[in-house]
Amino acid sequence: MIRIVRGAVLGVVAALALSACGGSSDKGGSDNPLNQKPAGGANVVVGSANFPESQLLGELYAQALEAKGVKVTRKFNIGSREVYYDQVKSGAITVMPEYNGALLTTSVDKTSTAVTTADVNAALKAKLPATLAILDSSQAEDKDSVTVNPQTAQKYNLKSIADLKSAAGQVTIGGPSEFKTREQGLVGLEKKYGLKFKKFQPFDANAQTTLVKLLKNNTIQAADLFTTDPTISANKFVVLQDPQNVFSAQNVTPLVYKSGVDANAQAALNAVSAKLTTQDLLAMMTRVVSDKDDADTVAKDWLSKAGLG
């Protein structure tokens, strides 16, 4: 989901939530840099972007690591990928919940045409900086989408993004500011579908509730919403099909600073990926966004149910 934003932001952008428990353990020692002990026994720093789902995933990773005795520091709500990616690359952030397709085309290879999970991950492994690696991708996927309100879908008989071509000039689309300049955004929509919208209305992450409200009351007619956003079904919004694959595979995938995670930490993160499904993510996001449950509680409940807590 370019993964820029979804739902109401939990916490202030750039706020730090610190938590530490247990001690780190190292089962490494091989030549694989992913099996090396974090330098100086430092904490594993788990980050998140500035939207609720990323914070939730950060909590899943942090608590799964802590359950294995890894000392964790949380650094959540950092900002968009344009802000946090360099922090991971430098080692200031050790573990970051990512969406593989968006990571590839936003920060690693903007020219990539990879669409499937396997192809996206192969491209990432080939082109990530030497300090970084991705661990196992989960089945859970959350894509960006072009989503319209029901009255717009009915007015223009919209089922696919391609159906928007003749109507785009009458449509205002809203989304996070980054959506305007990303390939998996307005740039790709114009290239692959020839769409030129009447207007783009940018929203910051903490204004997502306003975006949904304006879409509902038809002030804007379309929006970049993410496919696990519970407001879609709640408001009977219509997610348009994407036959040209502007939005590639977006599997939840841990991005790690290689020398900062040992074999024990890798195993804990991969165990989360092995269990996490799209339906799990949607159910958790419904609790976070609609029920206003705390992300740490929601994460704890899922990990316990999955046998990872």
Secondary structure, DSSP 8 states (H G I E B T S, - for coil): ---S--SS-SS-TT-------S-------SS-GGGS--GGG--EEEE--SSHHHHHHHHHHHHHHHHTT--EEEE-----HHHHHHHHHHTSSSEEEEEHHHHIIIII-TT----SHHHHHHHHHHHS-TTEEE----S-B--EEEEE-HHHHHHHT-SBGGGGTTTGGG-EEEEEGGGGT-IIIIIHHHHHH----SEEEEE-GGGHHHHHHHHHTTSSSEEEEETT-THHHHTT-EE-B-TT-SS---BEEEEEEGGG--HHHHHHHHHHHHH--HHHHHHHHIIIIIS---HHHHHHHHHHHTT--
